[in-house]
Amino acid sequence: MPVTISCPQVLDATTRAALVDSVRTTIKRWRPSFELWKLSVFRSQSGKGWDLAISGPRFRKVFTLYGPLEDLPGLVSAHVDAILAQRRLT
C-alpha cells in the first residue's frame, strides 16, 4: 500500500516518525489494498495550527488542526481514521 507522507516543517525526528507510523497503521487498517494516499502536514498560514492535506482515490481535502506539536501524530491519525470510517459507510 503506497502512502506518501510529507511533513517538512516538523523538525523533531521522534514526532515525525510517530506521525508516519500512526498514519500508515490507520490507513492500513481501513484500506489494506493497493491505493495511493498522499498526506502533507505543514504550518498553517495563520501560525496557530497545522494544515493537513489528504489526497486519495476520489478524495482530496485540506483540514486545519489545532494543538501542540506533541499531539500532532494523534490528531492526524484521528482525522484520517474518521475520514476513512465515513468513506467506508458510503
ChimeraX commands (.cxc) that place a marker at each C-alpha (Angstrom):
marker #1 position 0.00,0.00,0.00 radius 0.5
marker #1 position 1.75,3.19,-1.13 radius 0.5
marker #1 position 1.39,6.01,1.39 radius 0.5
marker #1 position 3.41,9.20,0.96 radius 0.5
marker #1 position 3.67,11.47,3.98 radius 0.5
marker #1 position 5.36,14.84,3.72 radius 0.5
marker #1 position 5.96,16.94,6.81 radius 0.5
marker #1 position 8.92,19.22,6.10 radius 0.5
marker #1 position 8.11,21.69,8.88 radius 0.5
marker #1 position 8.04,19.01,11.59 radius 0.5
marker #1 position 11.68,19.16,12.58 radius 0.5
marker #1 position 11.53,16.79,15.57 radius 0.5
marker #1 position 12.53,13.34,14.27 radius 0.5
marker #1 position 10.65,11.48,17.02 radius 0.5
marker #1 position 7.40,13.30,16.29 radius 0.5
marker #1 position 7.86,12.80,12.54 radius 0.5
marker #1 position 8.43,9.04,13.00 radius 0.5
marker #1 position 5.39,8.75,15.28 radius 0.5
marker #1 position 3.31,10.65,12.73 radius 0.5
marker #1 position 4.34,8.39,9.86 radius 0.5
marker #1 position 3.78,5.20,11.87 radius 0.5
marker #1 position 0.36,6.22,13.17 radius 0.5
marker #1 position -0.91,7.32,9.75 radius 0.5
marker #1 position 0.32,4.19,7.97 radius 0.5
marker #1 position -1.27,1.98,10.63 radius 0.5
marker #1 position -4.58,3.82,10.35 radius 0.5
marker #1 position -4.71,3.67,6.56 radius 0.5
marker #1 position -3.68,0.03,6.52 radius 0.5
marker #1 position -6.49,-0.82,8.94 radius 0.5
marker #1 position -9.17,0.73,6.70 radius 0.5
marker #1 position -7.64,0.34,3.23 radius 0.5
marker #1 position -5.34,-2.69,3.01 radius 0.5
marker #1 position -5.45,-2.70,-0.80 radius 0.5
marker #1 position -3.17,-1.02,-3.32 radius 0.5
marker #1 position -4.47,2.52,-3.13 radius 0.5
marker #1 position -2.26,5.57,-3.37 radius 0.5
marker #1 position -2.61,8.02,-0.46 radius 0.5
marker #1 position -0.68,11.27,-0.04 radius 0.5
marker #1 position -0.63,13.36,3.12 radius 0.5
marker #1 position 1.10,16.67,3.71 radius 0.5
marker #1 position 1.38,18.36,7.07 radius 0.5
marker #1 position 2.59,21.94,7.27 radius 0.5
marker #1 position 2.22,25.02,9.47 radius 0.5
marker #1 position -0.98,26.93,8.90 radius 0.5
marker #1 position -0.57,30.37,7.38 radius 0.5
marker #1 position -2.14,31.84,10.49 radius 0.5
marker #1 position 0.62,30.23,12.55 radius 0.5
marker #1 position -1.91,28.88,15.06 radius 0.5
marker #1 position -2.27,25.33,13.79 radius 0.5
marker #1 position -1.28,22.73,11.27 radius 0.5
marker #1 position -2.76,22.18,7.83 radius 0.5
marker #1 position -3.34,18.59,6.78 radius 0.5
marker #1 position -3.78,17.94,3.06 radius 0.5
marker #1 position -5.08,14.47,2.20 radius 0.5
marker #1 position -5.28,13.05,-1.29 radius 0.5
marker #1 position -6.51,9.56,-2.10 radius 0.5
marker #1 position -8.73,7.68,-4.52 radius 0.5
marker #1 position -11.60,10.06,-5.35 radius 0.5
marker #1 position -10.77,12.18,-2.29 radius 0.5
marker #1 position -8.93,15.46,-1.75 radius 0.5
marker #1 position -9.32,17.82,1.22 radius 0.5
marker #1 position -7.36,20.20,3.42 radius 0.5
marker #1 position -8.04,20.49,7.15 radius 0.5
marker #1 position -6.63,22.77,9.83 radius 0.5
marker #1 position -5.69,21.01,13.07 radius 0.5
marker #1 position -5.10,22.83,16.34 radius 0.5
marker #1 position -2.85,21.52,19.07 radius 0.5
marker #1 position 0.76,21.28,20.18 radius 0.5
marker #1 position 3.41,19.53,18.13 radius 0.5
marker #1 position 3.48,16.55,20.52 radius 0.5
marker #1 position -0.22,15.85,19.80 radius 0.5
marker #1 position 0.17,16.06,16.02 radius 0.5
marker #1 position 0.50,12.28,15.36 radius 0.5
marker #1 position -2.69,11.59,17.31 radius 0.5
marker #1 position -4.58,14.46,15.70 radius 0.5
marker #1 position -3.63,13.44,12.18 radius 0.5
marker #1 position -4.37,9.73,12.68 radius 0.5
marker #1 position -7.73,10.58,14.32 radius 0.5
marker #1 position -8.74,12.71,11.33 radius 0.5
marker #1 position -7.62,10.06,8.84 radius 0.5
marker #1 position -9.42,7.37,10.86 radius 0.5
marker #1 position -12.67,9.36,10.88 radius 0.5
marker #1 position -12.46,10.12,7.16 radius 0.5
marker #1 position -11.82,6.52,6.17 radius 0.5
marker #1 position -14.53,5.23,8.51 radius 0.5
marker #1 position -17.05,7.60,6.95 radius 0.5
marker #1 position -15.99,6.68,3.41 radius 0.5
marker #1 position -16.43,3.01,4.26 radius 0.5
marker #1 position -20.10,3.65,5.04 radius 0.5
marker #1 position -20.78,5.34,1.69 radius 0.5
marker link #1:1,2 radius 0.2
marker link #1:2,3 radius 0.2
marker link #1:3,4 radius 0.2
marker link #1:4,5 radius 0.2
marker link #1:5,6 radius 0.2
marker link #1:6,7 radius 0.2
marker link #1:7,8 radius 0.2
marker link #1:8,9 radius 0.2
marker link #1:9,10 radius 0.2
marker link #1:10,11 radius 0.2
marker link #1:11,12 radius 0.2
marker link #1:12,13 radius 0.2
marker link #1:13,14 radius 0.2
marker link #1:14,15 radius 0.2
marker link #1:15,16 radius 0.2
marker link #1:16,17 radius 0.2
marker link #1:17,18 radius 0.2
marker link #1:18,19 radius 0.2
marker link #1:19,20 radius 0.2
marker link #1:20,21 radius 0.2
marker link #1:21,22 radius 0.2
marker link #1:22,23 radius 0.2
marker link #1:23,24 radius 0.2
marker link #1:24,25 radius 0.2
marker link #1:25,26 radius 0.2
marker link #1:26,27 radius 0.2
marker link #1:27,28 radius 0.2
marker link #1:28,29 radius 0.2
marker link #1:29,30 radius 0.2
marker link #1:30,31 radius 0.2
marker link #1:31,32 radius 0.2
marker link #1:32,33 radius 0.2
marker link #1:33,34 radius 0.2
marker link #1:34,35 radius 0.2
marker link #1:35,36 radius 0.2
marker link #1:36,37 radius 0.2
marker link #1:37,38 radius 0.2
marker link #1:38,39 radius 0.2
marker link #1:39,40 radius 0.2
marker link #1:40,41 radius 0.2
marker link #1:41,42 radius 0.2
marker link #1:42,43 radius 0.2
marker link #1:43,44 radius 0.2
marker link #1:44,45 radius 0.2
marker link #1:45,46 radius 0.2
marker link #1:46,47 radius 0.2
marker link #1:47,48 radius 0.2
marker link #1:48,49 radius 0.2
marker link #1:49,50 radius 0.2
marker link #1:50,51 radius 0.2
marker link #1:51,52 radius 0.2
marker link #1:52,53 radius 0.2
marker link #1:53,54 radius 0.2
marker link #1:54,55 radius 0.2
marker link #1:55,56 radius 0.2
marker link #1:56,57 radius 0.2
marker link #1:57,58 radius 0.2
marker link #1:58,59 radius 0.2
marker link #1:59,60 radius 0.2
marker link #1:60,61 radius 0.2
marker link #1:61,62 radius 0.2
marker link #1:62,63 radius 0.2
marker link #1:63,64 radius 0.2
marker link #1:64,65 radius 0.2
marker link #1:65,66 radius 0.2
marker link #1:66,67 radius 0.2
marker link #1:67,68 radius 0.2
marker link #1:68,69 radius 0.2
marker link #1:69,70 radius 0.2
marker link #1:70,71 radius 0.2
marker link #1:71,72 radius 0.2
marker link #1:72,73 radius 0.2
marker link #1:73,74 radius 0.2
marker link #1:74,75 radius 0.2
marker link #1:75,76 radius 0.2
marker link #1:76,77 radius 0.2
marker link #1:77,78 radius 0.2
marker link #1:78,79 radius 0.2
marker link #1:79,80 radius 0.2
marker link #1:80,81 radius 0.2
marker link #1:81,82 radius 0.2
marker link #1:82,83 radius 0.2
marker link #1:83,84 radius 0.2
marker link #1:84,85 radius 0.2
marker link #1:85,86 radius 0.2
marker link #1:86,87 radius 0.2
marker link #1:87,88 radius 0.2
marker link #1:88,89 radius 0.2
marker link #1:89,90 radius 0.2
view
